[in-house]
Amino acid sequence: MLLQTHDLNNPSEIILNVETLCRLTGGKKNPQLNRVTKRYEVVVELAMKNLYLKKMLDIDPLFELGNRKWGKRIENGCMIEHKGKKYMECFVKEFLSGITYYLDGTEISKDEIIGFPATRENHTKIACYDVNNIRGMSLHPTSPFLRLKRIVNLVKRLLSWK
């Protein structure tokens, strides 16, 4: 299904517009718990077996993605299923925007968030995005135009898996 619409040896960069719930400390006593979201744009690469991509991201060329401990890979592609939810596994190439935080849909600063965990430096090169948290996808300007139809079909299939 997904494997047929996307050649894993021809990478395609896409931009994801992501919105996720912030994990906060303080448990049920935190008045902002489950009310704070963060939004950002990130350039990702869906190809999982591309040698050039592995070199560019400084990943061992012998590295192969397998099943996650917490989920099952669908058809050796970039989708993972776990407890009825679908996740898209990607190589993260760059963040296009800073993270914007919202409390009940109203933009707030990071300093206004109660129970925001200490910031840690994130070196993640591979990330999994819940498809329900992906608000939009678009082509990265460097993506070859000839692959447009393939990418559009891929995006339609990914969004239909919600």
PyMOL CGO cylinders between C-alpha atoms (Angstrom):
from pymol import cmd
from pymol.cgo import CYLINDER

trace = [
    CYLINDER, 0.00, 0.00, 0.00, 2.32, 2.79, 1.23, 0.3, 1, 1, 1, 1, 1, 1,
    CYLINDER, 2.32, 2.79, 1.23, 5.36, 0.99, -0.13, 0.3, 1, 1, 1, 1, 1, 1,
    CYLINDER, 5.36, 0.99, -0.13, 3.82, 0.96, -3.61, 0.3, 1, 1, 1, 1, 1, 1,
    CYLINDER, 3.82, 0.96, -3.61, 3.30, 4.73, -3.64, 0.3, 1, 1, 1, 1, 1, 1,
    CYLINDER, 3.30, 4.73, -3.64, 6.69, 5.71, -2.34, 0.3, 1, 1, 1, 1, 1, 1,
    CYLINDER, 6.69, 5.71, -2.34, 10.01, 4.40, -3.62, 0.3, 1, 1, 1, 1, 1, 1,
    CYLINDER, 10.01, 4.40, -3.62, 12.20, 4.01, -0.53, 0.3, 1, 1, 1, 1, 1, 1,
    CYLINDER, 12.20, 4.01, -0.53, 15.33, 4.57, -2.60, 0.3, 1, 1, 1, 1, 1, 1,
    CYLINDER, 15.33, 4.57, -2.60, 14.17, 8.00, -3.84, 0.3, 1, 1, 1, 1, 1, 1,
    CYLINDER, 14.17, 8.00, -3.84, 13.81, 10.27, -0.84, 0.3, 1, 1, 1, 1, 1, 1,
    CYLINDER, 13.81, 10.27, -0.84, 11.20, 13.01, -0.78, 0.3, 1, 1, 1, 1, 1, 1,
    CYLINDER, 11.20, 13.01, -0.78, 11.47, 15.97, 1.55, 0.3, 1, 1, 1, 1, 1, 1,
    CYLINDER, 11.47, 15.97, 1.55, 8.23, 17.28, 2.93, 0.3, 1, 1, 1, 1, 1, 1,
    CYLINDER, 8.23, 17.28, 2.93, 7.36, 19.95, 5.44, 0.3, 1, 1, 1, 1, 1, 1,
    CYLINDER, 7.36, 19.95, 5.44, 5.13, 18.89, 8.31, 0.3, 1, 1, 1, 1, 1, 1,
    CYLINDER, 5.13, 18.89, 8.31, 3.04, 21.39, 10.24, 0.3, 1, 1, 1, 1, 1, 1,
    CYLINDER, 3.04, 21.39, 10.24, 2.70, 19.69, 13.63, 0.3, 1, 1, 1, 1, 1, 1,
    CYLINDER, 2.70, 19.69, 13.63, 0.60, 20.46, 16.70, 0.3, 1, 1, 1, 1, 1, 1,
    CYLINDER, 0.60, 20.46, 16.70, 1.05, 18.35, 19.83, 0.3, 1, 1, 1, 1, 1, 1,
    CYLINDER, 1.05, 18.35, 19.83, -0.05, 18.46, 23.43, 0.3, 1, 1, 1, 1, 1, 1,
    CYLINDER, -0.05, 18.46, 23.43, 2.71, 19.63, 25.79, 0.3, 1, 1, 1, 1, 1, 1,
    CYLINDER, 2.71, 19.63, 25.79, 3.72, 17.25, 28.53, 0.3, 1, 1, 1, 1, 1, 1,
    CYLINDER, 3.72, 17.25, 28.53, 3.65, 19.17, 31.80, 0.3, 1, 1, 1, 1, 1, 1,
    CYLINDER, 3.65, 19.17, 31.80, 4.68, 18.31, 35.33, 0.3, 1, 1, 1, 1, 1, 1,
    CYLINDER, 4.68, 18.31, 35.33, 2.43, 18.59, 38.38, 0.3, 1, 1, 1, 1, 1, 1,
    CYLINDER, 2.43, 18.59, 38.38, -0.18, 16.00, 37.45, 0.3, 1, 1, 1, 1, 1, 1,
    CYLINDER, -0.18, 16.00, 37.45, -3.87, 16.72, 37.96, 0.3, 1, 1, 1, 1, 1, 1,
    CYLINDER, -3.87, 16.72, 37.96, -3.06, 19.67, 40.24, 0.3, 1, 1, 1, 1, 1, 1,
    CYLINDER, -3.06, 19.67, 40.24, -1.63, 21.59, 37.27, 0.3, 1, 1, 1, 1, 1, 1,
    CYLINDER, -1.63, 21.59, 37.27, -4.45, 23.89, 36.00, 0.3, 1, 1, 1, 1, 1, 1,
    CYLINDER, -4.45, 23.89, 36.00, -2.91, 23.91, 32.50, 0.3, 1, 1, 1, 1, 1, 1,
    CYLINDER, -2.91, 23.91, 32.50, -2.67, 20.11, 32.16, 0.3, 1, 1, 1, 1, 1, 1,
    CYLINDER, -2.67, 20.11, 32.16, -3.99, 18.94, 28.75, 0.3, 1, 1, 1, 1, 1, 1,
    CYLINDER, -3.99, 18.94, 28.75, -4.65, 22.55, 27.70, 0.3, 1, 1, 1, 1, 1, 1,
    CYLINDER, -4.65, 22.55, 27.70, -1.23, 23.63, 26.35, 0.3, 1, 1, 1, 1, 1, 1,
    CYLINDER, -1.23, 23.63, 26.35, -0.23, 22.75, 22.80, 0.3, 1, 1, 1, 1, 1, 1,
    CYLINDER, -0.23, 22.75, 22.80, 2.87, 23.48, 20.75, 0.3, 1, 1, 1, 1, 1, 1,
    CYLINDER, 2.87, 23.48, 20.75, 3.05, 24.08, 17.01, 0.3, 1, 1, 1, 1, 1, 1,
    CYLINDER, 3.05, 24.08, 17.01, 6.04, 24.01, 14.67, 0.3, 1, 1, 1, 1, 1, 1,
    CYLINDER, 6.04, 24.01, 14.67, 7.16, 23.21, 11.15, 0.3, 1, 1, 1, 1, 1, 1,
    CYLINDER, 7.16, 23.21, 11.15, 9.80, 20.61, 10.43, 0.3, 1, 1, 1, 1, 1, 1,
    CYLINDER, 9.80, 20.61, 10.43, 11.44, 19.31, 7.24, 0.3, 1, 1, 1, 1, 1, 1,
    CYLINDER, 11.44, 19.31, 7.24, 11.43, 15.51, 7.21, 0.3, 1, 1, 1, 1, 1, 1,
    CYLINDER, 11.43, 15.51, 7.21, 12.53, 12.75, 4.90, 0.3, 1, 1, 1, 1, 1, 1,
    CYLINDER, 12.53, 12.75, 4.90, 10.27, 9.72, 4.52, 0.3, 1, 1, 1, 1, 1, 1,
    CYLINDER, 10.27, 9.72, 4.52, 12.80, 7.43, 2.83, 0.3, 1, 1, 1, 1, 1, 1,
    CYLINDER, 12.80, 7.43, 2.83, 14.12, 4.89, 5.27, 0.3, 1, 1, 1, 1, 1, 1,
    CYLINDER, 14.12, 4.89, 5.27, 16.66, 2.93, 3.22, 0.3, 1, 1, 1, 1, 1, 1,
    CYLINDER, 16.66, 2.93, 3.22, 18.48, 5.62, 1.25, 0.3, 1, 1, 1, 1, 1, 1,
    CYLINDER, 18.48, 5.62, 1.25, 22.28, 5.38, 1.51, 0.3, 1, 1, 1, 1, 1, 1,
    CYLINDER, 22.28, 5.38, 1.51, 22.84, 9.05, 0.57, 0.3, 1, 1, 1, 1, 1, 1,
    CYLINDER, 22.84, 9.05, 0.57, 20.42, 10.15, 3.28, 0.3, 1, 1, 1, 1, 1, 1,
    CYLINDER, 20.42, 10.15, 3.28, 22.18, 8.01, 5.88, 0.3, 1, 1, 1, 1, 1, 1,
    CYLINDER, 22.18, 8.01, 5.88, 25.52, 9.60, 4.98, 0.3, 1, 1, 1, 1, 1, 1,
    CYLINDER, 25.52, 9.60, 4.98, 24.04, 13.10, 5.06, 0.3, 1, 1, 1, 1, 1, 1,
    CYLINDER, 24.04, 13.10, 5.06, 22.55, 12.53, 8.52, 0.3, 1, 1, 1, 1, 1, 1,
    CYLINDER, 22.55, 12.53, 8.52, 25.75, 10.79, 9.71, 0.3, 1, 1, 1, 1, 1, 1,
    CYLINDER, 25.75, 10.79, 9.71, 23.99, 7.45, 10.26, 0.3, 1, 1, 1, 1, 1, 1,
    CYLINDER, 23.99, 7.45, 10.26, 25.84, 4.16, 9.86, 0.3, 1, 1, 1, 1, 1, 1,
    CYLINDER, 25.84, 4.16, 9.86, 25.20, 2.89, 6.28, 0.3, 1, 1, 1, 1, 1, 1,
    CYLINDER, 25.20, 2.89, 6.28, 24.54, -0.59, 7.68, 0.3, 1, 1, 1, 1, 1, 1,
    CYLINDER, 24.54, -0.59, 7.68, 21.79, 0.77, 9.94, 0.3, 1, 1, 1, 1, 1, 1,
    CYLINDER, 21.79, 0.77, 9.94, 18.37, -0.65, 9.10, 0.3, 1, 1, 1, 1, 1, 1,
    CYLINDER, 18.37, -0.65, 9.10, 15.10, 0.35, 10.71, 0.3, 1, 1, 1, 1, 1, 1,
    CYLINDER, 15.10, 0.35, 10.71, 13.19, -2.48, 12.35, 0.3, 1, 1, 1, 1, 1, 1,
    CYLINDER, 13.19, -2.48, 12.35, 10.05, -2.66, 14.41, 0.3, 1, 1, 1, 1, 1, 1,
    CYLINDER, 10.05, -2.66, 14.41, 9.84, -0.36, 17.39, 0.3, 1, 1, 1, 1, 1, 1,
    CYLINDER, 9.84, -0.36, 17.39, 9.50, -1.93, 20.83, 0.3, 1, 1, 1, 1, 1, 1,
    CYLINDER, 9.50, -1.93, 20.83, 6.21, -0.10, 21.20, 0.3, 1, 1, 1, 1, 1, 1,
    CYLINDER, 6.21, -0.10, 21.20, 4.69, -0.61, 17.72, 0.3, 1, 1, 1, 1, 1, 1,
    CYLINDER, 4.69, -0.61, 17.72, 4.60, -2.58, 14.49, 0.3, 1, 1, 1, 1, 1, 1,
    CYLINDER, 4.60, -2.58, 14.49, 6.01, -1.28, 11.20, 0.3, 1, 1, 1, 1, 1, 1,
    CYLINDER, 6.01, -1.28, 11.20, 3.46, -1.41, 8.36, 0.3, 1, 1, 1, 1, 1, 1,
    CYLINDER, 3.46, -1.41, 8.36, 4.77, -3.08, 5.20, 0.3, 1, 1, 1, 1, 1, 1,
    CYLINDER, 4.77, -3.08, 5.20, 8.42, -2.11, 5.89, 0.3, 1, 1, 1, 1, 1, 1,
    CYLINDER, 8.42, -2.11, 5.89, 7.47, 1.52, 5.19, 0.3, 1, 1, 1, 1, 1, 1,
    CYLINDER, 7.47, 1.52, 5.19, 7.52, 4.66, 7.28, 0.3, 1, 1, 1, 1, 1, 1,
    CYLINDER, 7.52, 4.66, 7.28, 4.22, 3.99, 9.11, 0.3, 1, 1, 1, 1, 1, 1,
    CYLINDER, 4.22, 3.99, 9.11, 4.04, 2.39, 12.55, 0.3, 1, 1, 1, 1, 1, 1,
    CYLINDER, 4.04, 2.39, 12.55, 0.86, 1.17, 14.22, 0.3, 1, 1, 1, 1, 1, 1,
    CYLINDER, 0.86, 1.17, 14.22, 0.44, 1.08, 17.99, 0.3, 1, 1, 1, 1, 1, 1,
    CYLINDER, 0.44, 1.08, 17.99, -2.78, 0.55, 19.98, 0.3, 1, 1, 1, 1, 1, 1,
    CYLINDER, -2.78, 0.55, 19.98, -4.91, 1.52, 16.98, 0.3, 1, 1, 1, 1, 1, 1,
    CYLINDER, -4.91, 1.52, 16.98, -3.00, 4.73, 16.26, 0.3, 1, 1, 1, 1, 1, 1,
    CYLINDER, -3.00, 4.73, 16.26, -0.81, 5.37, 13.23, 0.3, 1, 1, 1, 1, 1, 1,
    CYLINDER, -0.81, 5.37, 13.23, 2.56, 7.10, 13.44, 0.3, 1, 1, 1, 1, 1, 1,
    CYLINDER, 2.56, 7.10, 13.44, 4.77, 8.36, 10.60, 0.3, 1, 1, 1, 1, 1, 1,
    CYLINDER, 4.77, 8.36, 10.60, 8.46, 7.68, 11.20, 0.3, 1, 1, 1, 1, 1, 1,
    CYLINDER, 8.46, 7.68, 11.20, 10.78, 10.21, 9.58, 0.3, 1, 1, 1, 1, 1, 1,
    CYLINDER, 10.78, 10.21, 9.58, 14.34, 11.43, 9.47, 0.3, 1, 1, 1, 1, 1, 1,
    CYLINDER, 14.34, 11.43, 9.47, 14.27, 14.97, 10.87, 0.3, 1, 1, 1, 1, 1, 1,
    CYLINDER, 14.27, 14.97, 10.87, 16.36, 17.28, 8.70, 0.3, 1, 1, 1, 1, 1, 1,
    CYLINDER, 16.36, 17.28, 8.70, 15.66, 20.75, 10.08, 0.3, 1, 1, 1, 1, 1, 1,
    CYLINDER, 15.66, 20.75, 10.08, 13.14, 22.83, 11.99, 0.3, 1, 1, 1, 1, 1, 1,
    CYLINDER, 13.14, 22.83, 11.99, 11.78, 25.72, 9.92, 0.3, 1, 1, 1, 1, 1, 1,
    CYLINDER, 11.78, 25.72, 9.92, 10.21, 27.66, 12.72, 0.3, 1, 1, 1, 1, 1, 1,
    CYLINDER, 10.21, 27.66, 12.72, 10.51, 28.04, 16.42, 0.3, 1, 1, 1, 1, 1, 1,
    CYLINDER, 10.51, 28.04, 16.42, 7.96, 26.36, 18.64, 0.3, 1, 1, 1, 1, 1, 1,
    CYLINDER, 7.96, 26.36, 18.64, 4.85, 28.42, 19.35, 0.3, 1, 1, 1, 1, 1, 1,
    CYLINDER, 4.85, 28.42, 19.35, 2.84, 27.58, 22.48, 0.3, 1, 1, 1, 1, 1, 1,
    CYLINDER, 2.84, 27.58, 22.48, -0.94, 27.91, 22.94, 0.3, 1, 1, 1, 1, 1, 1,
    CYLINDER, -0.94, 27.91, 22.94, -3.18, 27.73, 26.00, 0.3, 1, 1, 1, 1, 1, 1,
    CYLINDER, -3.18, 27.73, 26.00, -6.74, 26.88, 24.96, 0.3, 1, 1, 1, 1, 1, 1,
    CYLINDER, -6.74, 26.88, 24.96, -5.92, 28.15, 21.46, 0.3, 1, 1, 1, 1, 1, 1,
    CYLINDER, -5.92, 28.15, 21.46, -4.45, 31.49, 22.59, 0.3, 1, 1, 1, 1, 1, 1,
    CYLINDER, -4.45, 31.49, 22.59, -0.75, 32.05, 22.01, 0.3, 1, 1, 1, 1, 1, 1,
    CYLINDER, -0.75, 32.05, 22.01, 1.34, 32.28, 25.17, 0.3, 1, 1, 1, 1, 1, 1,
    CYLINDER, 1.34, 32.28, 25.17, 5.04, 32.48, 25.97, 0.3, 1, 1, 1, 1, 1, 1,
    CYLINDER, 5.04, 32.48, 25.97, 6.97, 29.51, 27.27, 0.3, 1, 1, 1, 1, 1, 1,
    CYLINDER, 6.97, 29.51, 27.27, 7.46, 31.38, 30.56, 0.3, 1, 1, 1, 1, 1, 1,
    CYLINDER, 7.46, 31.38, 30.56, 3.69, 31.46, 31.15, 0.3, 1, 1, 1, 1, 1, 1,
    CYLINDER, 3.69, 31.46, 31.15, 3.39, 27.67, 31.09, 0.3, 1, 1, 1, 1, 1, 1,
    CYLINDER, 3.39, 27.67, 31.09, 2.99, 26.08, 34.52, 0.3, 1, 1, 1, 1, 1, 1,
    CYLINDER, 2.99, 26.08, 34.52, 4.98, 22.89, 34.99, 0.3, 1, 1, 1, 1, 1, 1,
    CYLINDER, 4.98, 22.89, 34.99, 7.00, 23.16, 31.80, 0.3, 1, 1, 1, 1, 1, 1,
    CYLINDER, 7.00, 23.16, 31.80, 9.77, 20.56, 32.11, 0.3, 1, 1, 1, 1, 1, 1,
    CYLINDER, 9.77, 20.56, 32.11, 13.41, 21.61, 32.05, 0.3, 1, 1, 1, 1, 1, 1,
    CYLINDER, 13.41, 21.61, 32.05, 14.57, 22.07, 28.46, 0.3, 1, 1, 1, 1, 1, 1,
    CYLINDER, 14.57, 22.07, 28.46, 16.91, 19.41, 27.20, 0.3, 1, 1, 1, 1, 1, 1,
    CYLINDER, 16.91, 19.41, 27.20, 18.91, 19.52, 24.02, 0.3, 1, 1, 1, 1, 1, 1,
    CYLINDER, 18.91, 19.52, 24.02, 17.30, 17.25, 21.45, 0.3, 1, 1, 1, 1, 1, 1,
    CYLINDER, 17.30, 17.25, 21.45, 19.55, 15.42, 19.00, 0.3, 1, 1, 1, 1, 1, 1,
    CYLINDER, 19.55, 15.42, 19.00, 16.78, 13.25, 17.56, 0.3, 1, 1, 1, 1, 1, 1,
    CYLINDER, 16.78, 13.25, 17.56, 17.39, 12.33, 13.94, 0.3, 1, 1, 1, 1, 1, 1,
    CYLINDER, 17.39, 12.33, 13.94, 14.49, 9.91, 13.72, 0.3, 1, 1, 1, 1, 1, 1,
    CYLINDER, 14.49, 9.91, 13.72, 11.06, 10.92, 15.01, 0.3, 1, 1, 1, 1, 1, 1,
    CYLINDER, 11.06, 10.92, 15.01, 7.57, 9.43, 15.01, 0.3, 1, 1, 1, 1, 1, 1,
    CYLINDER, 7.57, 9.43, 15.01, 4.61, 11.74, 14.50, 0.3, 1, 1, 1, 1, 1, 1,
    CYLINDER, 4.61, 11.74, 14.50, 1.06, 10.70, 15.37, 0.3, 1, 1, 1, 1, 1, 1,
    CYLINDER, 1.06, 10.70, 15.37, -0.80, 11.31, 12.09, 0.3, 1, 1, 1, 1, 1, 1,
    CYLINDER, -0.80, 11.31, 12.09, -3.58, 12.98, 14.10, 0.3, 1, 1, 1, 1, 1, 1,
    CYLINDER, -3.58, 12.98, 14.10, -1.06, 15.67, 15.16, 0.3, 1, 1, 1, 1, 1, 1,
    CYLINDER, -1.06, 15.67, 15.16, -0.06, 16.53, 11.60, 0.3, 1, 1, 1, 1, 1, 1,
    CYLINDER, -0.06, 16.53, 11.60, -2.04, 19.65, 10.65, 0.3, 1, 1, 1, 1, 1, 1,
    CYLINDER, -2.04, 19.65, 10.65, -0.60, 19.99, 7.17, 0.3, 1, 1, 1, 1, 1, 1,
    CYLINDER, -0.60, 19.99, 7.17, 2.03, 18.79, 4.72, 0.3, 1, 1, 1, 1, 1, 1,
    CYLINDER, 2.03, 18.79, 4.72, 3.69, 20.51, 1.82, 0.3, 1, 1, 1, 1, 1, 1,
    CYLINDER, 3.69, 20.51, 1.82, 6.56, 19.96, -0.54, 0.3, 1, 1, 1, 1, 1, 1,
    CYLINDER, 6.56, 19.96, -0.54, 9.93, 21.30, 0.48, 0.3, 1, 1, 1, 1, 1, 1,
    CYLINDER, 9.93, 21.30, 0.48, 11.17, 23.77, -2.17, 0.3, 1, 1, 1, 1, 1, 1,
    CYLINDER, 11.17, 23.77, -2.17, 14.14, 21.50, -2.95, 0.3, 1, 1, 1, 1, 1, 1,
    CYLINDER, 14.14, 21.50, -2.95, 11.95, 18.47, -3.77, 0.3, 1, 1, 1, 1, 1, 1,
    CYLINDER, 11.95, 18.47, -3.77, 12.15, 17.56, -7.45, 0.3, 1, 1, 1, 1, 1, 1,
    CYLINDER, 12.15, 17.56, -7.45, 8.95, 18.49, -9.29, 0.3, 1, 1, 1, 1, 1, 1,
    CYLINDER, 8.95, 18.49, -9.29, 8.88, 15.17, -11.12, 0.3, 1, 1, 1, 1, 1, 1,
    CYLINDER, 8.88, 15.17, -11.12, 8.05, 13.38, -7.89, 0.3, 1, 1, 1, 1, 1, 1,
    CYLINDER, 8.05, 13.38, -7.89, 5.09, 15.66, -7.14, 0.3, 1, 1, 1, 1, 1, 1,
    CYLINDER, 5.09, 15.66, -7.14, 2.41, 13.13, -8.10, 0.3, 1, 1, 1, 1, 1, 1,
    CYLINDER, 2.41, 13.13, -8.10, 4.02, 10.40, -6.00, 0.3, 1, 1, 1, 1, 1, 1,
    CYLINDER, 4.02, 10.40, -6.00, 4.29, 12.70, -2.98, 0.3, 1, 1, 1, 1, 1, 1,
    CYLINDER, 4.29, 12.70, -2.98, 0.71, 13.95, -3.37, 0.3, 1, 1, 1, 1, 1, 1,
    CYLINDER, 0.71, 13.95, -3.37, -0.52, 10.34, -3.45, 0.3, 1, 1, 1, 1, 1, 1,
    CYLINDER, -0.52, 10.34, -3.45, 1.57, 9.52, -0.39, 0.3, 1, 1, 1, 1, 1, 1,
    CYLINDER, 1.57, 9.52, -0.39, 0.18, 12.50, 1.54, 0.3, 1, 1, 1, 1, 1, 1,
    CYLINDER, 0.18, 12.50, 1.54, -3.39, 11.57, 0.61, 0.3, 1, 1, 1, 1, 1, 1,
    CYLINDER, -3.39, 11.57, 0.61, -2.85, 8.03, 1.87, 0.3, 1, 1, 1, 1, 1, 1,
    CYLINDER, -2.85, 8.03, 1.87, -1.19, 9.20, 5.08, 0.3, 1, 1, 1, 1, 1, 1,
    CYLINDER, -1.19, 9.20, 5.08, -3.99, 11.63, 5.85, 0.3, 1, 1, 1, 1, 1, 1,
    CYLINDER, -3.99, 11.63, 5.85, -6.66, 9.03, 5.07, 0.3, 1, 1, 1, 1, 1, 1,
    CYLINDER, -6.66, 9.03, 5.07, -5.14, 6.74, 7.76, 0.3, 1, 1, 1, 1, 1, 1,
    CYLINDER, -5.14, 6.74, 7.76, -6.36, 8.98, 10.57, 0.3, 1, 1, 1, 1, 1, 1,
]
cmd.load_cgo(trace, "trace")
